[in-house]
Amino acid sequence: MGYYDDSEIKREKIKPRRNLLPLFTSIVSGMVGGALVLGITTFTDQQDQLNPTTNNRAETAIQNEDSTPVSTQNLSNNTNSIADIVDSLSPAIVGITNMQTRTNGDIFRNFSESESESESVKSGTGSGVIFKKEGDAGYVITNNHVIEGAESIEVTLFNGEKVDAELVGTDALTDIAVLKIDAKHVTVVADIGDSSALRTGEEVIAIGNPLGEEFTRTVTQGIISGLDRTIDVTTSEGDWALNVIQTDAAINPGNSGGPLINMQGEVIGINSLKISESGVEGLGFAIPSNEVMPIADNLMKNGKVQRPFIGVGLVEMSQIPAYYLHENMKLPENVKEGVIVGNVQQGSPADEAGLQQQDVIVSMDETAVTNANELRHYLYTETEIGEEVQLTLYRAGKEMTVTIKLSNRDATST
């Protein structure tokens, strides 16, 4: 099996879902693994009697009323030549370098004194695209996994100049991050296209920095191989089902965060993942622009994505021996799917509603829940902060319904 980490920072697997599952045994993602979730966390209390093993995502077309008009080329008429599209859009494509501090080994002095020296070094690289210019700032979209853990971020412009970037906001679940640079460095703003209008077989190109700066602004061509694919990924905020576009345009480590572009010169996706396995070719994935832009707007307004919050740690039923489920937790034998409450955060909506450790949640608002990922997905996509939801669960073998009023995580005491 092959691994690629597009950010060159960390490596982990992603799991294909649905019709991809029979084809591959390992999926490679640039996502960073983790346990913590916005409002739903993986239970990690090793002293708990369950003791599970925890598994640790232009005239510009996107100005708002407060935006400063940007004098940029309109790319939408460049439909005849890939070279023309590349020439027009390339100034909006940037390289991203994740800088982290490395401590050198001890330096002995007089055989008794020692000191450590630290330096900021390149920890990983990726790509990004300038999508907005507003006031004195230019804004860049990239992947969260490209900049996650960075102590500072460096952006390499079209002309090779390197400038500092400020992190505006990031969302690990959707693997989107927004950076800010000085507006004086922005000469072209990319048009953002409508990913819902894409058709399978449509030609696309990818521009990015595969393998780092040596191959900066590499252009690859392909087609839309599939739409509405769903890939299960593990991120630093928990497991998530990521909706993606499939393409056979070559995507390699370092392409993460770069744009997938249609033949009108519009960005219709942000490259994020690929499958790497012996004998497998041309299976790359991009996050659709129609899903990227709402997240980017939210990050620009709030610095993060506000999601409904429950306040429980979850344990997968598959992690608990069957005999314990039935003998100790008194779970009926006909209950085969659900997710176990591992802990309840004090002062959270779950705490106020009376949820308890070892409760087994089987549905939310009468929608079946078979695992933690499904619970998160329903919570984050089908509910809103302030709403009430009904959980059907089993406690000590008895079925019951609990009503929870969802809150904002920031408004809940910890």
C-alpha positions in Angstrom: 0.0 0.0 0.0 1.2 3.5 -0.7 0.9 6.6 1.4 1.1 10.2 0.5 0.7 13.2 2.9 -0.1 16.1 0.7 1.1 18.6 3.3 4.3 16.8 4.0 3.5 17.3 7.7 1.7 14.2 8.8 0.3 11.0 7.3 -2.8 9.0 7.8 -5.3 6.8 6.0 -8.7 7.7 4.8 -11.4 5.2 4.2 -13.4 5.0 1.0 -17.1 4.9 1.4 -19.9 3.3 -0.4 -18.9 2.2 -3.9 -15.2 3.1 -3.3 -14.9 0.6 -0.4 -14.7 -2.6 -2.4 -11.9 -1.2 -4.5 -9.3 -0.1 -2.1 -7.9 -1.2 1.3 -6.0 2.0 2.0 -6.8 5.6 1.2 -4.2 8.3 1.6 -5.1 11.7 2.8 -3.3 14.8 3.9 -5.7 15.0 6.8 -4.3 15.2 10.3 -5.6 12.6 12.7 -7.1 13.5 16.0 -9.6 12.9 18.7 -11.3 16.2 19.5 -14.6 17.2 17.8 -16.6 20.4 17.9 -19.2 19.4 20.4 -18.7 15.6 20.1 -15.4 14.2 21.3 -13.8 10.8 21.3 -13.7 9.4 24.8 -10.2 9.0 26.1 -10.5 8.4 29.8 -8.3 5.4 30.4 -9.6 5.0 34.0 -13.2 4.4 32.8 -14.3 0.8 33.1 -15.1 0.7 29.4 -11.4 1.3 28.6 -11.9 1.5 24.8 -9.2 2.1 22.3 -9.8 5.5 20.7 -9.2 6.3 17.1 -7.4 9.1 16.9 -10.9 17.4 6.7 -11.9 38.8 -12.2 -13.6 41.5 -12.0 -14.0 39.2 -9.0 -17.2 37.2 -8.6 -17.2 37.1 -4.8 -17.3 40.6 -3.5 -19.7 41.7 -0.8 -21.1 45.2 -0.1 -18.1 46.2 1.9 -15.5 44.9 -0.6 -13.2 47.2 -2.4 -13.5 46.7 -6.1 -10.5 44.8 -7.6 -9.1 45.5 -11.0 -8.5 42.0 -12.3 -8.9 40.1 -15.5 -12.2 38.4 -16.3 -11.3 34.8 -16.9 -14.7 33.5 -18.0 -14.1 34.1 -21.7 -10.9 32.1 -21.9 -12.5 28.9 -23.1 -10.3 28.0 -26.0 -6.9 27.6 -24.6 -5.5 26.0 -21.4 -2.4 28.1 -21.9 -4.5 31.3 -21.8 -6.3 30.1 -18.6 -3.0 29.3 -17.0 -1.5 32.6 -17.9 -4.5 34.6 -16.6 -5.0 32.6 -13.4 -1.4 31.8 -12.3 -0.8 35.1 -10.5 -3.6 34.1 -8.1 -2.0 30.7 -7.3 0.5 30.7 -4.4 2.7 28.3 -2.5 2.1 27.7 1.2 4.9 26.8 3.6 4.2 25.6 7.1 6.9 26.9 9.4 7.5 25.3 12.8 10.3 25.6 15.4 12.9 22.9 15.6 15.3 22.7 18.6 18.8 21.7 17.8 20.8 19.3 19.9 22.7 20.4 23.0 25.9 22.3 22.4 28.3 21.5 25.3 30.5 24.3 26.6 33.4 23.7 29.0 32.1 20.1 29.3 29.5 21.2 31.9 27.2 23.8 30.4 24.8 23.2 27.6 22.2 25.2 25.7 19.7 24.5 23.0 19.2 26.5 19.9 15.9 26.8 18.1 15.2 27.8 14.5 12.1 28.1 12.4 12.2 25.5 9.6 9.9 24.3 6.8 7.6 21.6 8.2 5.4 21.1 5.1 4.3 22.7 1.9 1.1 23.1 -0.1 -0.7 25.4 -2.4 -3.4 28.0 -2.2 -5.5 30.4 -4.3 -6.2 34.1 -3.8 -10.0 34.4 -3.8 -10.7 37.9 -2.4 -9.2 41.4 -2.1 -10.8 43.6 0.4 -9.4 46.8 1.8 -5.8 46.4 2.6 -6.0 42.6 2.7 -5.9 39.7 0.2 -7.4 36.4 1.2 -6.1 32.9 0.3 -7.9 29.6 0.5 -5.9 26.4 1.3 -6.4 23.1 3.1 -6.4 23.0 6.9 -3.9 20.1 6.8 -1.4 22.2 5.0 -1.1 24.8 7.8 -2.2 22.8 10.8 0.3 23.1 13.6 2.2 26.0 12.0 3.9 28.6 14.2 4.2 30.9 11.2 3.0 30.7 7.6 4.9 31.8 4.5 3.3 32.4 1.1 5.3 32.3 -2.1 3.8 34.6 -4.8 3.8 34.2 -8.5 7.0 36.2 -8.9 8.8 34.0 -6.4 8.6 36.6 -3.6 8.0 35.2 -0.1 5.6 37.1 2.3 4.2 36.4 5.7 0.6 35.3 6.0 -1.8 35.5 8.9 -4.2 32.7 9.7 -7.7 34.0 9.6 -9.5 30.8 10.4 -9.5 27.1 9.9 -11.9 24.2 10.0 -10.4 20.7 10.3 -13.6 18.8 9.6 -14.0 20.3 6.1 -10.2 20.7 5.6 -10.5 24.4 4.7 -8.3 27.3 6.0 -8.2 31.0 5.1 -5.1 33.1 5.2 -4.5 36.9 4.9 -1.7 38.7 3.1 -1.1 42.3 2.3 -3.3 43.5 -0.5 -0.4 45.1 -2.3 0.7 41.6 -3.3 -2.6 40.8 -5.0 -2.8 41.5 -8.8 -5.4 38.8 -9.8 -8.3 37.4 -7.9 -9.6 34.0 -9.0 -13.2 33.6 -10.2 -15.1 31.0 -8.1 -17.4 28.8 -10.2 -20.5 26.8 -9.5 -19.6 23.3 -8.7 -23.2 22.1 -8.9 -23.1 22.8 -12.6 -20.3 20.3 -13.2 -20.8 17.2 -15.4 -19.0 14.0 -15.4 -16.5 14.0 -18.3 -16.0 17.7 -18.2 -12.4 18.8 -18.7 -10.5 20.4 -15.8 -7.0 21.4 -14.9 -5.1 21.6 -11.6 -2.4 24.1 -10.7 -0.2 23.6 -7.7 3.3 22.9 -6.3 3.7 19.1 -6.3 6.6 18.0 -4.2 7.3 21.6 -3.1 8.9 24.7 -4.7 11.0 22.8 -7.2 8.0 22.1 -9.4 6.1 25.3 -8.6 2.8 26.0 -10.5 2.8 22.6 -12.2 -0.3 22.3 -14.5 -2.0 19.0 -15.0 -5.1 18.2 -17.1 -7.9 15.7 -16.7 -11.7 15.3 -16.5 -14.3 15.2 -13.8 -14.4 11.4 -13.1 -17.2 11.5 -10.6 -19.5 13.8 -8.6 -20.9 13.6 -5.1 -18.3 11.1 -3.9 -18.1 10.7 -0.1 -14.9 9.8 1.6 -14.6 9.0 5.3 -11.6 10.9 6.8 -10.1 11.2 10.2 -9.2 14.7 11.3 -7.9 16.5 14.4 -11.6 17.2 15.2 -12.8 13.7 14.7 -14.1 11.4 11.9 -16.0 13.1 9.1 -17.7 12.2 5.8 -16.2 14.6 3.3 -18.1 15.3 0.0 -15.7 15.5 -2.9 -15.3 15.7 -6.6 -13.3 12.9 -8.2 -10.8 13.8 -11.0 -8.0 12.0 -12.9 -6.0 15.2 -13.2 -2.7 14.4 -11.5 -2.6 15.5 -7.9 0.5 14.9 -5.8 1.9 15.9 -2.4 2.1 19.7 -2.4 -0.9 20.1 -4.6 -3.1 20.3 -1.5 -5.0 23.6 -1.2 -4.5 24.4 -4.9 -7.4 24.9 -7.3 -9.2 22.6 -9.6 -10.3 24.7 -12.6 -12.9 24.4 -15.3 -12.5 25.5 -18.9 -14.0 28.9 -18.2 -11.0 29.6 -15.9 -13.2 29.3 -12.8 -12.1 27.5 -9.6 -14.7 24.8 -9.0 -12.8 22.8 -6.3 -9.9 22.8 -3.8 -7.6 19.8 -4.2 -7.3 17.9 -1.0 -6.9 14.1 -1.3 -5.7 11.2 -3.5 -5.7 7.5 -3.4 -2.2 5.9 -3.5 -1.9 2.2 -4.0 0.2 0.0 -6.2 -1.6 -0.3 -9.5 -3.9 2.6 -8.9 -3.7 5.7 -11.1 -5.6 8.9 -11.4 -7.9 9.0 -8.3 -7.7 12.4 -6.9 -10.3 14.4 -5.0 -11.2 18.1 -4.6 -13.6 19.8 -2.2 -16.4 21.4 -4.3 -16.4 25.2 -4.5 -20.0 25.4 -3.4 -19.0 23.7 -0.1 -15.8 25.6 0.2 -17.2 29.2 0.0 -19.7 29.1 2.8 -17.0 27.7 5.1 -14.5 30.4 3.9 -17.1 33.1 4.6 -17.8 31.7 8.0 -14.1 31.6 8.8 -13.6 35.2 7.7 -16.5 36.3 9.9 -15.8 34.2 13.0 -12.4 32.6 12.7 -14.0 29.2 12.9 -17.2 27.4 12.0 -20.0 27.6 14.6 -21.7 24.2 15.0 -24.3 22.8 17.3 -22.8 21.4 20.5 -23.9 18.5 22.7 -21.0 17.9 24.9 -20.4 14.1 25.0 -17.5 11.8 24.4 -18.4 8.9 22.1 -17.2 5.3 22.0 -17.9 3.0 19.0 -19.8 -0.2 19.8 -17.3 -2.1 17.8 -14.6 -1.2 20.4 -16.5 -2.9 23.2 -16.6 -6.7 23.6 -20.1 -8.1 23.0 -20.2 -9.8 26.3 -19.7 -6.5 28.1 -22.4 -4.8 26.1 -24.9 -7.5 27.0 -23.8 -8.6 30.5 -22.6 -5.4 32.0 -24.5 -2.7 30.1 -27.6 -4.9 29.7 -28.0 -3.9 26.1 -30.6 -6.1 24.3 -29.2 -8.6 21.9 -31.3 -7.2 19.1 -29.6 -3.8 19.3 -26.6 -4.2 17.0 -25.8 -0.5 16.0 -25.4 2.7 17.9 -22.8 4.8 19.7 -21.9 4.7 23.4 -21.6 7.8 25.6 -18.2 7.6 27.1 -18.3 10.8 29.1 -20.5 13.9 29.6 -19.0 17.4 29.8 -20.1 19.2 32.9 -22.5 22.1 32.1 -23.1 21.0 28.6 -26.5 20.4 26.9 -26.0 16.7 27.4 -25.3 17.2 31.1 -28.4 19.4 31.5 -30.5 16.8 29.7 -29.4 14.1 32.0 -27.3 11.9 29.6 -25.1 9.4 31.4 -22.0 7.4 30.8 -22.7 4.1 29.0 -26.0 5.4 27.5 -26.2 3.9 24.0 -27.6 6.3 21.4 -29.4 4.6 18.5 -31.2 7.6 16.8 -31.5 11.4 16.7 -34.9 12.8 15.7 -35.9 9.3 14.6 -32.9 9.1 12.2 -30.9 6.0 12.9 -27.4 6.5 14.2 -25.0 3.5 13.7 -21.7 5.2 14.6 -20.2 8.5 15.8 -19.6 9.8 12.3 -23.3 9.5 11.4 -24.3 11.3 14.6 -21.9 14.1 13.9 -23.0 14.4 10.3 -26.7 14.6 11.2 -25.9 17.1 14.1 -23.8 19.4 11.9 -25.8 19.3 8.7 -29.4 18.9 9.8 -29.7 20.9 13.0 -29.0 24.4 14.2 -27.8 26.1 17.4 -30.8 26.7 19.7 -32.9 23.8 18.3 -34.1 20.9 20.4 -33.3 17.3 19.2 -34.6 14.0 20.5 -32.2 11.2 21.2 -33.4 7.6 21.5 -31.1 5.6 23.7 -30.7 2.5 25.9 -29.8 2.9 29.5 -29.2 -0.3 31.5 -31.2 -2.2 28.9 -34.2 0.1 28.9 -35.2 2.2 25.9 -35.8 5.9 26.6 -36.0 9.3 24.8 -34.1 12.4 25.9 -34.6 15.9 24.6 -31.5 18.1 24.3 -31.4 21.8 23.5 -28.3 22.4 21.3 -26.0 25.3 22.2 -22.9 27.0 20.8 -19.8 25.4 22.2 -18.4 28.9 23.2 -21.5 29.6 25.3 -21.1 26.4 27.3 -19.0 26.2 30.4 -16.2 23.6 30.4 
